[in-house]
Amino acid sequence: MGIALTGSGSCTPQVSLDNHGLSQIVETSDEWISSRTGIRQRRLADAETSVCAIAVAASKQALEMAQIAPTDIDLIILATSSADDLFGTASQIQVQLGATKAVAFDLTAACSGFVFGLVTAAQFIRTGAYQNVLLIGADILSRWVNWSDRGTCVLFGDGAGAVVMQANDRDRLLGFEIRSDGTQNACLNLAYRPQPKELVPGVTIAQGAYQPITMNGQEVYRFAVKKVPEVIEKAIFRSNISVEEIDWLLLHQANQRILDAVAQRLKIPPEKVISNLANYGNTSAASIPLALDEALRQGKIKPGDTIAAAGFGAGLTWGATIFQWGR
Ligand code: ACO
């Protein structure tokens, strides 16, 4: 069974904070942030904005583009690391969309979540189990950023993006490669810190809290620049195409320097690199579908175009998919 990506949508919170605004919170400057990362502003969710709300808004657009009804959806996968509810947020999306037939679950793989979700969704379609899948990447990492750590708080923003994936006669998902390496887990964490609590003498449980994001930026940078080109090359090889046939390089929008370095290693010219991180920063699982949706709606990406999409982040996790847009 073939797979087609037929609809996309996105949603970001209204409120934006530019680099000048950030320099009022931590010792930094627009010059430092834009020259080291390419980021100029980011959208931030207020207390009324949930992951579910922005995910639903993005999903409605994707369903409209794909011209399918919520009741047609068989499966909803929400890729997120900042769920409204640790028991899962996807079911709330299901009910708010009225996707009564769909089974819904969350998938956590940090900034690789969208690519991991795409590959997961594809397996259900390939086996013939499901015809219509809604895949969402949505994160509100501002909830978990340490706003006094200038090394990380300048990087992240909030947002959601969604795609509809459908069973199709012609197979538009050409290849993929996804990877994990837990030995490097300490490079990037949003970790639970337990606090021992004695319930009765001799019975102690741990009730603690999640700690803000910590990151070894240089390690993550080195990892991304080395490993991401490798998985893209592997996915291209599996797709039986050449790198010259890639129309668009669509990377997780972490840092412009990473985008440039990966493109350079793959010998993909700058005009084929999709980038919108200047306006949104790193929106984690949302960044790839958010950039995809913008490029589609701007008429940049056209039906039939071949896209190499790659994510990388905490875990560590990384992965690439090669697909052609549309039926
Ligand atoms: N403003 C001003 N100065 C700063 C800032 C800031 N916001 N942040 C750090 N600095 C300072 C440091 O303190 C350091 O000063 P020192 O030399 O006096 O000690 C200096 O700038 C250089 O710091 P580095 O960390 O070496 O800066 P680098 O050039 O490596 O850039 C960055 C840092 C942008 C974080 C980069 O390492 C990076 O992009 N890494 C990858 C991060 C990433 O992509 N994460 C993606 C995954 S996210 C996920 O999965 C959730």
Residues whose N, C-alpha, C, O or C-beta is under 5 A from the ligand:
A	BS01	ACO	E27 T28 S29 W32 R36 T37 A110 C111 R150 G151 V154 G217 Q218 V220 Y221 A254 N255 F312 G313 A314
